[in-house]
């Protein structure tokens, strides 16, 4: 197979057996690879209704046909499982170099099933795989685990692992690779921990065969040139992803104090230029990335002394304005220790911010919380709580369950300001300021996610995504049902990047006509733009089918009450809420889904070649 | 000799600066080819400027040269492809070379309207044109 290694590793952790199986090429073409192909394994092999933290769940890593090639920003890979945070489709995507290393070790993906009796590490060494004891690593965090494995196996090995948070089954634990790169969302680190799998170390020197080398070289060079010339590179390279914080704030949509307002007064202290002037020590690129949006940072002394990578925009957003902390040092420290513990920064910071509001409203008391109180602006308390969550100590044990479960336990109306969708904590874009962004949050298959549709690009950032034919939003403060098509198109188009093994940022700078030649020349598939777009829609519907099978319906495609009913109190978006229902109606129409249930119709599934899920979800 | 910003003399000097810039020439080969690449800069009052001021800039398609640079009484006098808005204080900082124009856009100090896909793909040209603005001496209102 071209573009792929042609093999998937199946590891039964209960029995300790390891086998190889061929990558199904027809499925790969239909679903491109990566999260698309992994989702097919998930829906076919994981029974409905299982406990996400039980041995019946499967954790499936998958690269794509562009992973590890010279196409721009192609170091990415995905993992899927049933999410312990949402109970629905759990998917996460990461960069760095680990995806390339898995492929060069000889495998496109790994299916992890069952549960080991004792902690183990999966070692993949140039076409062979083995499980080895990990007792000495259990209880260690990500940086130490990574170092220990490199020392044991050799520096050429790259490590994907969990920290203490994953071991402790924190529902939003991440799986980390290259130390600071995260399969961040949906709690896949807890799934890995539930299987007693501490790490996967991969190394190899196998070559990824390309079908038409000359055409691939030409297509990747053209794409790289376009990225190099772009505003995307110019801004992300200099300021990192934090560059967006001012643009979001200017529109009055920067979630502050757990989304009580969208206006923050101190972004100059925590934005991209502030990072550059205070803590930046270098820039870091993922494999084959011309942009290098990663930040290397260091706080040299004091209580927040730390050295590592980040913070990204979302981490600044949740540990900064969301918790009302205006100091880059605790924000950065919190972000770096999340990486070390293996915690999703978005869910961690959001859950802490939610707890802060609960304390301020008297719904949580120091007595209930073992003598601890959390208040907005309490930087030390925020950092302390990250440690407690990872270790499940005291109040941290409750917060380790995530905002949704905490609010269900506390009750007393706290669900109104529990800022999640389907259980996944929201990213830092207040959709009351740009209405269509709310539709993206509401319909994202993995929950309150910002990179599924990335519609904040054309709304908050005024940056189009060239990967779709049209992404213009005329007036971001108005609900325009016709523009629900932009969300649908962006979901479909950006889904393909998680399948291909490339960065979604490429979707800003590259048109489908420039991406398709890379896929076609790498794989040898005679693919055109129409087939590429259909593949995205197919993957999106397949993940939706998984959710429907697990009980998702239109009722789950919603937003927290705060966004639907509480007007923003100040700033450019003062007085605005989201009127979601008309947008949802239009969205289902564009999707070909049943408006009453939110279920894909049998006709739509068959049109996409997904006949095999029609019965599974009772589509009509 | 310093030319007053904003004024027609300043617009003339900017045109000369653009046409003398090798970076603008190198990076402007795709700008405006088959589409409207002209700009209106809407300078809002403040920092010594009392009324909103408009500057028009028309690059020659595909050459990186400046065809026209002038003051406007009203933006409706022209049909521009792009509108850039910011206050006089912020524009002054760019003209003085104290603020990076792209950073101003990223921070929301300047807002852009128009086909942003063209901006996305021609950022080096825009930066080169913006940098040329501080290559000659200017004087300012309110100083």
Interface residues (C-beta under 8 A of the other chain):
Chain A: X226 X229 X230 X231 X232 X233 X234 X235 X238 X239 X243 X244 X246 X247 X249 X250 X251 X271 X272 X273 X462 X463 X464 X466 X508 X509
Chain B: X102 X103 X106 X107 X108 X111 X112 X116 X117 X119 X120 X121 X122 X123 X124 X126 X127
